[in-house]
Amino acid sequence: MLAGFALIGGAFVLFRRGDRKKALLMLVAGLVMFANVAVLVAPTPNDLPPVTESRTNAPLK
């Protein structure tokens, strides 16, 4: 979340300085950061987190 805020804030600073291409790229990167967080906190059908301890230590089949 902090990285997303920093990227979007930096994008506004760069936009005001005139470097619009880098500002747009930073804005997109910040939005991707927020999208990643949204995916991780989204509820699942069983109300379990997307990654649980039992899933991470399960043997490969």
Phi, psi and omega in degrees: 000317181296321179295321178297316178297318180295318180294318180291320176297317177295327178295319178295322178296313180295323179297318180291332178278349176105357180269077190289327181294312178294324179297317179296318179296319179292323178296316178297318179297320178296319178294325176295321177300315180293325178295321178298317178295319180297322179294320182288331181263358179294139180291148177255166182303326182264010184058030175256152175295157183298331178235122178242166180299321181293328178287322185286332182258009181288140178292150178286143180261000000 
